[in-house]
């Protein structure tokens, strides 16, 4: 999930709410959910960066082991 | 030539932020169980969408999904060097709890809410699954 997809989902929920197809309390709950989704995206990106760095560092350590 | 390689590699270590390198190098490895529980949250949320027109079934489904979310949070929590996955576990548990609590407080819930909430859970679990599945072996 990227932030564009999230924005699209937020707009969809807003349209459904404005059409009266969900209640105000349901819409509020969904908005709280979107906040959590945004944090999930950020946390997932952090973990992904760490995984990429792990690959680099592991390759460097392997390289150093060969050299030394 | 070997000295040159050593110099290049050592420089790379020096120029990368120390803590980030340490954290990344010693991060928790891929865990089958962690991946399986995340997959369970996602898969069950996908299946539960079929029951959204039935309040009782949906309430039971969201209770069950919350159970899986809580299991994910608890499982990831005390694995050493696993704070990023633990954050994701906690986020997913929070999302599933929002839905469970909404059903607990309301005797009528719209089919649209059920579907949209399940989409939130499915998307988040899939995002978490992608990175949990890519952890170093």
N, CA and C atoms of all chains as a GROMACS GRO file, in nm:
protein
  615
    1UNK      N    1   0.085  -0.120   0.000
    1UNK     CA    2   0.000   0.000   0.000
    1UNK      C    3   0.088   0.125   0.000
    2UNK      N    4   0.062   0.214  -0.093
    2UNK     CA    5   0.134   0.341  -0.089
    2UNK      C    6   0.037   0.453  -0.051
    3UNK      N    7   0.091   0.572  -0.035
    3UNK     CA    8   0.008   0.683   0.013
    3UNK      C    9  -0.100   0.724  -0.089
    4UNK      N   10  -0.072   0.702  -0.218
    4UNK     CA   11  -0.173   0.732  -0.322
    4UNK      C   12  -0.293   0.640  -0.310
    5UNK      N   13  -0.266   0.512  -0.288
    5UNK     CA   14  -0.375   0.414  -0.269
    5UNK      C   15  -0.458   0.450  -0.146
    6UNK      N   16  -0.386   0.492  -0.044
    6UNK     CA   17  -0.453   0.529   0.081
    6UNK      C   18  -0.543   0.651   0.060
    7UNK      N   19  -0.493   0.747  -0.015
    7UNK     CA   20  -0.571   0.867  -0.044
    7UNK      C   21  -0.698   0.832  -0.122
    8UNK      N   22  -0.684   0.740  -0.215
    8UNK     CA   23  -0.798   0.695  -0.295
    8UNK      C   24  -0.903   0.626  -0.204
    9UNK      N   25  -0.855   0.545  -0.110
    9UNK     CA   26  -0.946   0.477  -0.016
    9UNK      C   27  -1.017   0.578   0.074
   10UNK      N   28  -0.944   0.682   0.116
   10UNK     CA   29  -1.003   0.786   0.201
   10UNK      C   30  -1.114   0.859   0.124
   11UNK      N   31  -1.086   0.890  -0.002
   11UNK     CA   32  -1.186   0.959  -0.085
   11UNK      C   33  -1.310   0.873  -0.107
   12UNK      N   34  -1.288   0.743  -0.124
   12UNK     CA   35  -1.401   0.650  -0.142
   12UNK      C   36  -1.490   0.649  -0.017
   13UNK      N   37  -1.426   0.640   0.099
   13UNK     CA   38  -1.502   0.639   0.225
   13UNK      C   39  -1.579   0.770   0.243
   14UNK      N   40  -1.514   0.881   0.204
   14UNK     CA   41  -1.579   1.012   0.216
   14UNK      C   42  -1.705   1.019   0.128
   15UNK      N   43  -1.693   0.969   0.006
   15UNK     CA   44  -1.808   0.968  -0.087
   15UNK      C   45  -1.922   0.884  -0.030
   16UNK      N   46  -1.886   0.769   0.025
   16UNK     CA   47  -1.989   0.679   0.081
   16UNK      C   48  -2.058   0.746   0.200
   17UNK      N   49  -1.979   0.814   0.281
   17UNK     CA   50  -2.036   0.886   0.396
   17UNK      C   51  -2.128   0.999   0.349
   18UNK      N   52  -2.081   1.075   0.251
   18UNK     CA   53  -2.161   1.188   0.200
   18UNK      C   54  -2.289   1.142   0.132
   19UNK      N   55  -2.287   1.018   0.081
   19UNK     CA   56  -2.408   0.961   0.019
   19UNK      C   57  -2.503   0.903   0.126
   20UNK      N   58  -2.461   0.910   0.251
   20UNK     CA   59  -2.545   0.862   0.362
   20UNK      C   60  -2.547   0.710   0.375
   21UNK      N   61  -2.445   0.644   0.320
   21UNK     CA   62  -2.444   0.497   0.322
   21UNK      C   63  -2.369   0.439   0.442
   22UNK      N   64  -2.305   0.525   0.519
   22UNK     CA   65  -2.248   0.485   0.649
   22UNK      C   66  -2.279   0.596   0.748
   23UNK      N   67  -2.285   0.558   0.877
   23UNK     CA   68  -2.319   0.657   0.980
   23UNK      C   69  -2.197   0.742   1.015
   24UNK      N   70  -2.222   0.849   1.092
   24UNK     CA   71  -2.111   0.937   1.134
   24UNK      C   72  -2.011   0.861   1.221
   25UNK      N   73  -2.063   0.775   1.310
   25UNK     CA   74  -1.971   0.702   1.399
   25UNK      C   75  -1.889   0.599   1.320
   26UNK      N   76  -1.951   0.543   1.216
   26UNK     CA   77  -1.877   0.449   1.130
   26UNK      C   78  -1.768   0.523   1.053
   27UNK      N   79  -1.802   0.641   1.004
   27UNK     CA   80  -1.705   0.722   0.928
   27UNK      C   81  -1.588   0.762   1.018
   28UNK      N   82  -1.620   0.801   1.142
   28UNK     CA   83  -1.515   0.839   1.238
   28UNK      C   84  -1.421   0.720   1.264
   29UNK      N   85  -1.482   0.602   1.281
   29UNK     CA   86  -1.402   0.482   1.303
   29UNK      C   87  -1.310   0.455   1.183
   30UNK      N   88  -1.364   0.474   1.064
   30UNK     CA   89  -1.283   0.452   0.943
   30UNK      C   90  -1.168   0.552   0.934
   31UNK      N   91  -1.196   0.678   0.970
   31UNK     CA   92  -1.090   0.780   0.967
   31UNK      C   93  -0.978   0.744   1.065
   32UNK      N   94  -1.017   0.692   1.181
   32UNK     CA   95  -0.916   0.646   1.278
   32UNK      C   96  -0.834   0.531   1.219
   33UNK      N   97  -0.904   0.447   1.145
   33UNK     CA   98  -0.836   0.336   1.077
   33UNK      C   99  -0.737   0.384   0.972
   34UNK      N  100  -0.774   0.488   0.898
   34UNK     CA  101  -0.683   0.542   0.796
   34UNK      C  102  -0.556   0.598   0.862
   35UNK      N  103  -0.572   0.658   0.980
   35UNK     CA  104  -0.455   0.708   1.054
   35UNK      C  105  -0.360   0.592   1.084
   36UNK      N  106  -0.417   0.480   1.130
   36UNK     CA  107  -0.334   0.363   1.161
   36UNK      C  108  -0.270   0.309   1.033
   37UNK      N  109  -0.347   0.309   0.925
   37UNK     CA  110  -0.292   0.261   0.796
   37UNK      C  111  -0.172   0.344   0.752
   38UNK      N  112  -0.182   0.475   0.774
   38UNK     CA  113  -0.070   0.564   0.738
   38UNK      C  114   0.054   0.527   0.819
   39UNK      N  115   0.034   0.499   0.948
   39UNK     CA  116   0.147   0.460   1.034
   39UNK      C  117   0.204   0.324   0.990
   40UNK      N  118   0.115   0.233   0.947
   40UNK     CA  119   0.160   0.103   0.897
   40UNK      C  120   0.253   0.124   0.777
   41UNK      N  121   0.212   0.213   0.688
   41UNK     CA  122   0.293   0.242   0.568
   41UNK      C  123   0.431   0.295   0.608
   42UNK      N  124   0.433   0.388   0.702
   42UNK     CA  125   0.560   0.448   0.747
   42UNK      C  126   0.648   0.342   0.815
   43UNK      N  127   0.587   0.263   0.904
   43UNK     CA  128   0.664   0.159   0.974
   43UNK      C  129   0.717   0.052   0.878
   44UNK      N  130   0.635   0.020   0.778
   44UNK     CA  131   0.678  -0.081   0.680
   44UNK      C  132   0.796  -0.026   0.598
   45UNK      N  133   0.792   0.102   0.565
   45UNK     CA  134   0.903   0.163   0.490
   45UNK      C  135   1.032   0.161   0.572
   46UNK      N  136   1.018   0.186   0.703
   46UNK     CA  137   1.137   0.182   0.791
   46UNK      C  138   1.198   0.043   0.793
   47UNK      N  139   1.111  -0.058   0.804
   47UNK     CA  140   1.161  -0.196   0.806
   47UNK      C  141   1.225  -0.232   0.673
   48UNK      N  142   1.165  -0.186   0.565
   48UNK     CA  143   1.219  -0.213   0.431
   48UNK      C  144   1.359  -0.151   0.415
   49UNK      N  145   1.374  -0.027   0.464
   49UNK     CA  146   1.505   0.040   0.455
   49UNK      C  147   1.609  -0.040   0.534
   50UNK      N  148   1.568  -0.088   0.652
   50UNK     CA  149   1.660  -0.165   0.736
   50UNK      C  150   1.700  -0.295   0.666
   51UNK      N  151   1.604  -0.357   0.598
   51UNK     CA  152   1.634  -0.481   0.524
   51UNK      C  153   1.734  -0.454   0.411
   52UNK      N  154   1.717  -0.341   0.344
   52UNK     CA  155   1.808  -0.305   0.235
   52UNK      C  156   1.949  -0.280   0.290
   53UNK      N  157   1.954  -0.208   0.404
   53UNK     CA  158   2.083  -0.180   0.467
   53UNK      C  159   2.148  -0.310   0.516
   54UNK      N  160   2.066  -0.402   0.566
   54UNK     CA  161   2.117  -0.532   0.612
   54UNK      C  162   2.187  -0.604   0.497
   55UNK      N  163   2.127  -0.598   0.377
   55UNK     CA  164   2.187  -0.664   0.260
   55UNK      C  165   2.323  -0.602   0.228
   56UNK      N  166   2.330  -0.467   0.235
   56UNK     CA  167   2.455  -0.397   0.204
   56UNK      C  168   2.562  -0.433   0.306
   57UNK      N  169   2.524  -0.423   0.434
   57UNK     CA  170   2.621  -0.449   0.541
   57UNK      C  171   2.668  -0.595   0.538
   58UNK      N  172   2.574  -0.686   0.514
   58UNK     CA  173   2.610  -0.828   0.507
   58UNK      C  174   2.708  -0.851   0.392
   59UNK      N  175   2.681  -0.785   0.278
   59UNK     CA  176   2.772  -0.799   0.162
   59UNK      C  177   2.909  -0.741   0.196
   60UNK      N  178   2.910  -0.628   0.267
   60UNK     CA  179   3.038  -0.566   0.305
   60UNK      C  180   3.116  -0.656   0.401
   61UNK      N  181   3.045  -0.712   0.498
   61UNK     CA  182   3.112  -0.799   0.596
   61UNK      C  183   3.166  -0.924   0.525
   62UNK      N  184   3.086  -0.978   0.433
   62UNK     CA  185   3.132  -1.095   0.357
   62UNK      C  186   3.256  -1.058   0.275
   63UNK      N  187   3.250  -0.939   0.213
   63UNK     CA  188   3.363  -0.891   0.134
   63UNK      C  189   3.487  -0.873   0.220
   64UNK      N  190   3.468  -0.814   0.336
   64UNK     CA  191   3.581  -0.793   0.428
   64UNK      C  192   3.641  -0.926   0.471
   65UNK      N  193   3.553  -1.025   0.497
   65UNK     CA  194   3.601  -1.156   0.540
   65UNK      C  195   3.690  -1.219   0.434
   66UNK      N  196   3.655  -1.196   0.309
   66UNK     CA  197   3.735  -1.251   0.199
   66UNK      C  198   3.870  -1.179   0.191
   67UNK      N  199   3.864  -1.046   0.207
   67UNK     CA  200   3.986  -0.965   0.197
   67UNK      C  201   4.082  -0.994   0.312
   68UNK      N  202   4.027  -1.005   0.434
   68UNK     CA  203   4.114  -1.020   0.552
   68UNK      C  204   4.163  -1.164   0.573
   69UNK      N  205   4.616  -0.399  -0.430
   69UNK     CA  206   4.475  -0.407  -0.470
   69UNK      C  207   4.386  -0.442  -0.350
   70UNK      N  208   4.433  -0.541  -0.269
   70UNK     CA  209   4.357  -0.581  -0.150
   70UNK      C  210   4.344  -0.467  -0.050
   71UNK      N  211   4.452  -0.388  -0.039
   71UNK     CA  212   4.448  -0.273   0.053
   71UNK      C  213   4.346  -0.170   0.006
   72UNK      N  214   4.338  -0.156  -0.126
   72UNK     CA  215   4.241  -0.060  -0.183
   72UNK      C  216   4.098  -0.105  -0.152
   73UNK      N  217   4.070  -0.234  -0.170
   73UNK     CA  218   3.938  -0.289  -0.139
   73UNK      C  219   3.904  -0.266   0.008
   74UNK      N  220   4.002  -0.297   0.092
   74UNK     CA  221   3.982  -0.282   0.236
   74UNK      C  222   3.950  -0.137   0.271
   75UNK      N  223   4.022  -0.046   0.207
   75UNK     CA  224   4.001   0.097   0.231
   75UNK      C  225   3.860   0.138   0.189
   76UNK      N  226   3.816   0.090   0.072
   76UNK     CA  227   3.682   0.125   0.021
   76UNK      C  228   3.575   0.071   0.116
   77UNK      N  229   3.590  -0.055   0.156
   77UNK     CA  230   3.490  -0.117   0.245
   77UNK      C  231   3.486  -0.050   0.382
   78UNK      N  232   3.603  -0.020   0.434
   78UNK     CA  233   3.609   0.046   0.565
   78UNK      C  234   3.546   0.184   0.559
   79UNK      N  235   3.570   0.254   0.448
   79UNK     CA  236   3.513   0.388   0.431
   79UNK      C  237   3.361   0.380   0.428
   80UNK      N  238   3.310   0.277   0.362
   80UNK     CA  239   3.164   0.261   0.355
   80UNK      C  240   3.105   0.248   0.496
   81UNK      N  241   3.173   0.172   0.581
   81UNK     CA  242   3.128   0.156   0.719
   81UNK      C  243   3.130   0.290   0.794
   82UNK      N  244   3.237   0.363   0.769
   82UNK     CA  245   3.254   0.491   0.839
   82UNK      C  246   3.146   0.590   0.797
   83UNK      N  247   3.114   0.591   0.667
   83UNK     CA  248   3.018   0.691   0.619
   83UNK      C  249   2.872   0.655   0.642
   84UNK      N  250   2.845   0.528   0.670
   84UNK     CA  251   2.706   0.491   0.704
   84UNK      C  252   2.684   0.520   0.852
   85UNK      N  253   2.564   0.569   0.891
   85UNK     CA  254   2.540   0.598   1.032
   85UNK      C  255   2.558   0.472   1.119
   86UNK      N  256   2.637   0.485   1.224
   86UNK     CA  257   2.676   0.370   1.306
   86UNK      C  258   2.561   0.290   1.362
   87UNK      N  259   2.466   0.357   1.427
   87UNK     CA  260   2.354   0.286   1.490
   87UNK      C  261   2.267   0.216   1.386
   88UNK      N  262   2.246   0.283   1.274
   88UNK     CA  263   2.163   0.225   1.168
   88UNK      C  264   2.226   0.098   1.115
   89UNK      N  265   2.359   0.102   1.101
   89UNK     CA  266   2.431  -0.016   1.052
   89UNK      C  267   2.420  -0.129   1.152
   90UNK      N  268   2.441  -0.095   1.277
   90UNK     CA  269   2.433  -0.195   1.385
   90UNK      C  270   2.294  -0.259   1.389
   91UNK      N  271   2.191  -0.173   1.391
   91UNK     CA  272   2.052  -0.220   1.396
   91UNK      C  273   2.020  -0.310   1.277
   92UNK      N  274   2.064  -0.265   1.160
   92UNK     CA  275   2.033  -0.341   1.039
   92UNK      C  276   2.106  -0.476   1.038
   93UNK      N  277   2.232  -0.475   1.079
   93UNK     CA  278   2.310  -0.598   1.074
   93UNK      C  279   2.258  -0.702   1.173
   94UNK      N  280   2.212  -0.653   1.288
   94UNK     CA  281   2.167  -0.747   1.391
   94UNK      C  282   2.015  -0.760   1.399
   95UNK      N  283   1.944  -0.713   1.297
   95UNK     CA  284   1.796  -0.722   1.300
   95UNK      C  285   1.752  -0.868   1.303
   96UNK      N  286   1.632  -0.889   1.362
   96UNK     CA  287   1.580  -1.025   1.371
   96UNK      C  288   1.558  -1.083   1.231
   97UNK      N  289   1.588  -1.211   1.219
   97UNK     CA  290   1.572  -1.278   1.089
   97UNK      C  291   1.425  -1.310   1.060
   98UNK      N  292   1.402  -1.353   0.938
   98UNK     CA  293   1.269  -1.397   0.895
   98UNK      C  294   1.218  -1.506   0.989
   99UNK      N  295   1.091  -1.493   1.024
   99UNK     CA  296   1.030  -1.589   1.116
   99UNK      C  297   0.902  -1.642   1.052
  100UNK      N  298   0.900  -1.772   1.030
  100UNK     CA  299   0.785  -1.839   0.966
  100UNK      C  300   0.653  -1.811   1.038
  101UNK      N  301   0.658  -1.814   1.170
  101UNK     CA  302   0.536  -1.799   1.249
  101UNK      C  303   0.483  -1.655   1.238
  102UNK      N  304   0.575  -1.560   1.247
  102UNK     CA  305   0.538  -1.419   1.233
  102UNK      C  306   0.470  -1.395   1.098
  103UNK      N  307   0.528  -1.453   0.994
  103UNK     CA  308   0.473  -1.439   0.859
  103UNK      C  309   0.336  -1.506   0.850
  104UNK      N  310   0.325  -1.624   0.911
  104UNK     CA  311   0.200  -1.702   0.902
  104UNK      C  312   0.085  -1.630   0.974
  105UNK      N  313   0.114  -1.570   1.088
  105UNK     CA  314   0.005  -1.500   1.161
  105UNK      C  315  -0.040  -1.377   1.081
  106UNK      N  316   0.056  -1.305   1.023
  106UNK     CA  317   0.020  -1.188   0.941
  106UNK      C  318  -0.066  -1.233   0.822
  107UNK      N  319  -0.029  -1.343   0.764
  107UNK     CA  320  -0.106  -1.398   0.651
  107UNK      C  321  -0.247  -1.438   0.695
  108UNK      N  322  -0.256  -1.490   0.818
  108UNK     CA  323  -0.386  -1.534   0.871
  108UNK      C  324  -0.480  -1.413   0.887
  109UNK      N  325  -0.426  -1.302   0.937
  109UNK     CA  326  -0.507  -1.179   0.951
  109UNK      C  327  -0.559  -1.137   0.813
  110UNK      N  328  -0.469  -1.132   0.717
  110UNK     CA  329  -0.505  -1.087   0.582
  110UNK      C  330  -0.608  -1.181   0.517
  111UNK      N  331  -0.579  -1.310   0.521
  111UNK     CA  332  -0.666  -1.408   0.454
  111UNK      C  333  -0.804  -1.412   0.517
  112UNK      N  334  -0.809  -1.411   0.648
  112UNK     CA  335  -0.940  -1.418   0.713
  112UNK      C  336  -1.020  -1.290   0.688
  113UNK      N  337  -0.952  -1.176   0.682
  113UNK     CA  338  -1.021  -1.050   0.652
  113UNK      C  339  -1.079  -1.054   0.510
  114UNK      N  340  -1.005  -1.115   0.417
  114UNK     CA  341  -1.056  -1.128   0.279
  114UNK      C  342  -1.181  -1.216   0.276
  115UNK      N  343  -1.176  -1.328   0.349
  115UNK     CA  344  -1.290  -1.421   0.350
  115UNK      C  345  -1.412  -1.361   0.419
  116UNK      N  346  -1.388  -1.282   0.523
  116UNK     CA  347  -1.497  -1.227   0.603
  116UNK      C  348  -1.584  -1.128   0.525
  117UNK      N  349  -1.531  -1.074   0.418
  117UNK     CA  350  -1.607  -0.976   0.337
  117UNK      C  351  -1.737  -1.038   0.282
  118UNK      N  352  -1.737  -1.170   0.264
  118UNK     CA  353  -1.856  -1.239   0.212
  118UNK      C  354  -1.973  -1.235   0.312
  119UNK      N  355  -1.941  -1.216   0.439
  119UNK     CA  356  -2.045  -1.220   0.544
  119UNK      C  357  -2.093  -1.082   0.586
  120UNK      N  358  -2.050  -0.978   0.516
  120UNK     CA  359  -2.079  -0.842   0.562
  120UNK      C  360  -2.229  -0.807   0.568
  121UNK      N  361  -2.310  -0.884   0.499
  121UNK     CA  362  -2.455  -0.857   0.505
  121UNK      C  363  -2.521  -0.923   0.627
  122UNK      N  364  -2.442  -0.994   0.707
  122UNK     CA  365  -2.495  -1.064   0.824
  122UNK      C  366  -2.424  -1.010   0.949
  123UNK      N  367  -2.498  -0.935   1.031
  123UNK     CA  368  -2.439  -0.870   1.149
  123UNK      C  369  -2.373  -0.970   1.244
  124UNK      N  370  -2.446  -1.076   1.279
  124UNK     CA  371  -2.393  -1.172   1.377
  124UNK      C  372  -2.264  -1.240   1.329
  125UNK      N  373  -2.269  -1.282   1.203
  125UNK     CA  374  -2.149  -1.348   1.148
  125UNK      C  375  -2.032  -1.249   1.144
  126UNK      N  376  -2.063  -1.124   1.105
  126UNK     CA  377  -1.956  -1.023   1.094
  126UNK      C  378  -1.897  -0.990   1.231
  127UNK      N  379  -1.984  -0.981   1.330
  127UNK     CA  380  -1.936  -0.954   1.466
  127UNK      C  381  -1.840  -1.066   1.510
  128UNK      N  382  -1.880  -1.189   1.484
  128UNK     CA  383  -1.795  -1.304   1.519
  128UNK      C  384  -1.665  -1.300   1.439
  129UNK      N  385  -1.677  -1.264   1.311
  129UNK     CA  386  -1.556  -1.256   1.227
  129UNK      C  387  -1.458  -1.153   1.279
  130UNK      N  388  -1.510  -1.034   1.316
  130UNK     CA  389  -1.420  -0.929   1.365
  130UNK      C  390  -1.358  -0.967   1.499
  131UNK      N  391  -1.433  -1.040   1.582
  131UNK     CA  392  -1.374  -1.089   1.708
  131UNK      C  393  -1.258  -1.184   1.678
  132UNK      N  394  -1.278  -1.268   1.579
  132UNK     CA  395  -1.175  -1.366   1.542
  132UNK      C  396  -1.053  -1.295   1.482
  133UNK      N  397  -1.078  -1.196   1.396
  133UNK     CA  398  -0.967  -1.122   1.334
  133UNK      C  399  -0.889  -1.046   1.443
  134UNK      N  400  -0.963  -0.993   1.540
  134UNK     CA  401  -0.895  -0.925   1.652
  134UNK      C  402  -0.804  -1.024   1.727
  135UNK      N  403  -0.854  -1.144   1.744
  135UNK     CA  404  -0.772  -1.249   1.810
  135UNK      C  405  -0.642  -1.272   1.735
  136UNK      N  406  -0.649  -1.274   1.603
  136UNK     CA  407  -0.527  -1.293   1.523
  136UNK      C  408  -0.436  -1.170   1.532
  137UNK      N  409  -0.498  -1.051   1.534
  137UNK     CA  410  -0.420  -0.928   1.546
  137UNK      C  411  -0.345  -0.922   1.680
  138UNK      N  412  -0.416  -0.964   1.784
  138UNK     CA  413  -0.355  -0.967   1.918
  138UNK      C  414  -0.243  -1.070   1.923
  139UNK      N  415  -0.267  -1.182   1.858
  139UNK     CA  416  -0.165  -1.288   1.853
  139UNK      C  417  -0.039  -1.235   1.784
  140UNK      N  418  -0.058  -1.160   1.676
  140UNK     CA  419   0.056  -1.103   1.603
  140UNK      C  420   0.132  -1.004   1.691
  141UNK      N  421   0.058  -0.918   1.760
  141UNK     CA  422   0.124  -0.820   1.848
  141UNK      C  423   0.203  -0.891   1.957
  142UNK      N  424   0.140  -0.988   2.021
  142UNK     CA  425   0.207  -1.060   2.130
  142UNK      C  426   0.327  -1.138   2.080
  143UNK      N  427   0.312  -1.202   1.964
  143UNK     CA  428   0.421  -1.285   1.913
  143UNK      C  429   0.545  -1.203   1.879
  144UNK      N  430   0.523  -1.087   1.816
  144UNK     CA  431   0.637  -1.006   1.770
  144UNK      C  432   0.703  -0.927   1.884
  145UNK      N  433   0.629  -0.908   1.993
  145UNK     CA  434   0.667  -0.812   2.098
  145UNK      C  435   0.803  -0.838   2.163
  146UNK      N  436   0.833  -0.961   2.199
  146UNK     CA  437   0.954  -0.987   2.277
  146UNK      C  438   1.064  -1.060   2.200
  147UNK      N  439   1.053  -1.061   2.069
  147UNK     CA  440   1.163  -1.117   1.989
  147UNK      C  441   1.273  -1.010   1.985
  148UNK      N  442   1.397  -1.045   2.026
  148UNK     CA  443   1.503  -0.943   2.028
  148UNK      C  444   1.529  -0.883   1.889
  149UNK      N  445   1.560  -0.754   1.888
  149UNK     CA  446   1.594  -0.681   1.764
  149UNK      C  447   1.482  -0.689   1.659
  150UNK      N  448   1.359  -0.682   1.708
  150UNK     CA  449   1.244  -0.699   1.619
  150UNK      C  450   1.145  -0.584   1.634
  151UNK      N  451   1.196  -0.465   1.672
  151UNK     CA  452   1.102  -0.357   1.707
  151UNK      C  453   1.017  -0.309   1.590
  152UNK      N  454   1.070  -0.316   1.467
  152UNK     CA  455   0.991  -0.269   1.352
  152UNK      C  456   0.873  -0.361   1.324
  153UNK      N  457   0.897  -0.491   1.330
  153UNK     CA  458   0.787  -0.587   1.311
  153UNK      C  459   0.689  -0.577   1.428
  154UNK      N  460   0.742  -0.552   1.547
  154UNK     CA  461   0.655  -0.538   1.664
  154UNK      C  462   0.563  -0.416   1.650
  155UNK      N  463   0.617  -0.309   1.591
  155UNK     CA  464   0.534  -0.189   1.568
  155UNK      C  465   0.420  -0.224   1.472
  156UNK      N  466   0.452  -0.298   1.367
  156UNK     CA  467   0.350  -0.337   1.269
  156UNK      C  468   0.245  -0.427   1.333
  157UNK      N  469   0.291  -0.518   1.419
  157UNK     CA  470   0.198  -0.607   1.490
  157UNK      C  471   0.104  -0.527   1.578
  158UNK      N  472   0.159  -0.428   1.644
  158UNK     CA  473   0.078  -0.342   1.731
  158UNK      C  474  -0.022  -0.259   1.650
  159UNK      N  475   0.021  -0.209   1.534
  159UNK     CA  476  -0.069  -0.131   1.446
  159UNK      C  477  -0.186  -0.217   1.399
  160UNK      N  478  -0.156  -0.339   1.358
  160UNK     CA  479  -0.261  -0.427   1.306
  160UNK      C  480  -0.358  -0.467   1.418
  161UNK      N  481  -0.303  -0.489   1.534
  161UNK     CA  482  -0.391  -0.521   1.648
  161UNK      C  483  -0.485  -0.403   1.676
  162UNK      N  484  -0.431  -0.280   1.668
  162UNK     CA  485  -0.513  -0.161   1.692
  162UNK      C  486  -0.628  -0.149   1.591
  163UNK      N  487  -0.593  -0.176   1.466
  163UNK     CA  488  -0.693  -0.168   1.358
  163UNK      C  489  -0.805  -0.271   1.379
  164UNK      N  490  -0.766  -0.392   1.414
  164UNK     CA  491  -0.867  -0.498   1.435
  164UNK      C  492  -0.951  -0.469   1.560
  165UNK      N  493  -0.887  -0.405   1.658
  165UNK     CA  494  -0.960  -0.371   1.782
  165UNK      C  495  -1.065  -0.263   1.755
  166UNK      N  496  -1.031  -0.167   1.669
  166UNK     CA  497  -1.129  -0.062   1.633
  166UNK      C  498  -1.257  -0.125   1.580
  167UNK      N  499  -1.241  -0.224   1.493
  167UNK     CA  500  -1.358  -0.289   1.432
  167UNK      C  501  -1.435  -0.370   1.536
  168UNK      N  502  -1.361  -0.448   1.614
  168UNK     CA  503  -1.426  -0.533   1.718
  168UNK      C  504  -1.504  -0.445   1.816
  169UNK      N  505  -1.444  -0.335   1.858
  169UNK     CA  506  -1.509  -0.246   1.954
  169UNK      C  507  -1.635  -0.181   1.893
  170UNK      N  508  -1.628  -0.148   1.765
  170UNK     CA  509  -1.744  -0.086   1.700
  170UNK      C  510  -1.863  -0.183   1.699
  171UNK      N  511  -1.836  -0.309   1.671
  171UNK     CA  512  -1.944  -0.410   1.672
  171UNK      C  513  -1.995  -0.434   1.815
  172UNK      N  514  -1.904  -0.424   1.912
  172UNK     CA  515  -1.945  -0.445   2.052
  172UNK      C  516  -2.038  -0.334   2.101
  173UNK      N  517  -2.019  -0.212   2.046
  173UNK     CA  518  -2.096  -0.097   2.094
  173UNK      C  519  -2.223  -0.071   2.014
  174UNK      N  520  -2.237  -0.129   1.898
  174UNK     CA  521  -2.349  -0.098   1.809
  174UNK      C  522  -2.428  -0.223   1.772
  175UNK      N  523  -2.561  -0.211   1.780
  175UNK     CA  524  -2.643  -0.328   1.746
  175UNK      C  525  -2.677  -0.335   1.597
  176UNK      N  526  -2.652  -0.225   1.528
  176UNK     CA  527  -2.662  -0.230   1.381
  176UNK      C  528  -2.536  -0.167   1.322
  177UNK      N  529  -2.483  -0.235   1.223
  177UNK     CA  530  -2.363  -0.185   1.155
  177UNK      C  531  -2.386  -0.203   1.005
  178UNK      N  532  -2.351  -0.103   0.928
  178UNK     CA  533  -2.378  -0.110   0.784
  178UNK      C  534  -2.282  -0.207   0.713
  179UNK      N  535  -2.333  -0.261   0.605
  179UNK     CA  536  -2.253  -0.353   0.523
  179UNK      C  537  -2.130  -0.280   0.466
  180UNK      N  538  -2.151  -0.152   0.431
  180UNK     CA  539  -2.040  -0.073   0.375
  180UNK      C  540  -1.927  -0.056   0.477
  181UNK      N  541  -1.964  -0.029   0.603
  181UNK     CA  542  -1.861  -0.013   0.705
  181UNK      C  543  -1.780  -0.143   0.717
  182UNK      N  544  -1.853  -0.253   0.723
  182UNK     CA  545  -1.789  -0.384   0.736
  182UNK      C  546  -1.687  -0.405   0.623
  183UNK      N  547  -1.729  -0.377   0.501
  183UNK     CA  548  -1.640  -0.399   0.386
  183UNK      C  549  -1.520  -0.304   0.388
  184UNK      N  550  -1.545  -0.176   0.420
  184UNK     CA  551  -1.435  -0.078   0.421
  184UNK      C  552  -1.336  -0.109   0.533
  185UNK      N  553  -1.386  -0.153   0.648
  185UNK     CA  554  -1.296  -0.185   0.761
  185UNK      C  555  -1.212  -0.307   0.726
  186UNK      N  556  -1.276  -0.405   0.663
  186UNK     CA  557  -1.200  -0.524   0.623
  186UNK      C  558  -1.094  -0.489   0.519
  187UNK      N  559  -1.126  -0.394   0.432
  187UNK     CA  560  -1.026  -0.350   0.334
  187UNK      C  561  -0.906  -0.286   0.403
  188UNK      N  562  -0.934  -0.205   0.507
  188UNK     CA  563  -0.823  -0.144   0.583
  188UNK      C  564  -0.733  -0.252   0.643
  189UNK      N  565  -0.797  -0.350   0.703
  189UNK     CA  566  -0.721  -0.459   0.769
  189UNK      C  567  -0.642  -0.539   0.665
  190UNK      N  568  -0.709  -0.570   0.553
  190UNK     CA  569  -0.644  -0.648   0.448
  190UNK      C  570  -0.522  -0.574   0.392
  191UNK      N  571  -0.541  -0.445   0.360
  191UNK     CA  572  -0.430  -0.365   0.303
  191UNK      C  573  -0.312  -0.358   0.401
  192UNK      N  574  -0.344  -0.332   0.527
  192UNK     CA  575  -0.237  -0.318   0.627
  192UNK      C  576  -0.164  -0.449   0.648
  193UNK      N  577  -0.240  -0.558   0.657
  193UNK     CA  578  -0.176  -0.689   0.677
  193UNK      C  579  -0.089  -0.724   0.556
  194UNK      N  580  -0.136  -0.690   0.437
  194UNK     CA  581  -0.057  -0.719   0.316
  194UNK      C  582   0.074  -0.637   0.316
  195UNK      N  583   0.063  -0.510   0.353
  195UNK     CA  584   0.183  -0.424   0.361
  195UNK      C  585   0.283  -0.482   0.461
  196UNK      N  586   0.231  -0.523   0.576
  196UNK     CA  587   0.319  -0.582   0.679
  196UNK      C  588   0.379  -0.713   0.629
  197UNK      N  589   0.297  -0.792   0.560
  197UNK     CA  590   0.343  -0.921   0.511
  197UNK      C  591   0.458  -0.906   0.412
  198UNK      N  592   0.449  -0.804   0.327
  198UNK     CA  593   0.554  -0.781   0.226
  198UNK      C  594   0.690  -0.759   0.292
  199UNK      N  595   0.692  -0.680   0.399
  199UNK     CA  596   0.822  -0.651   0.462
  199UNK      C  597   0.865  -0.759   0.560
  200UNK      N  598   0.768  -0.822   0.626
  200UNK     CA  599   0.802  -0.932   0.718
  200UNK      C  600   0.859  -1.051   0.638
  201UNK      N  601   0.802  -1.070   0.519
  201UNK     CA  602   0.849  -1.178   0.433
  201UNK      C  603   0.986  -1.152   0.372
  202UNK      N  604   1.028  -1.027   0.372
  202UNK     CA  605   1.157  -0.990   0.310
  202UNK      C  606   1.270  -0.979   0.413
  203UNK      N  607   1.243  -1.015   0.538
  203UNK     CA  608   1.349  -1.008   0.641
  203UNK      C  609   1.461  -1.106   0.605
  204UNK      N  610   1.583  -1.076   0.650
  204UNK     CA  611   1.696  -1.162   0.612
  204UNK      C  612   1.680  -1.306   0.661
  205UNK      N  613   1.723  -1.398   0.579
  205UNK     CA  614   1.717  -1.541   0.616
  205UNK      C  615   1.840  -1.579   0.698
   0.00000   0.00000   0.00000
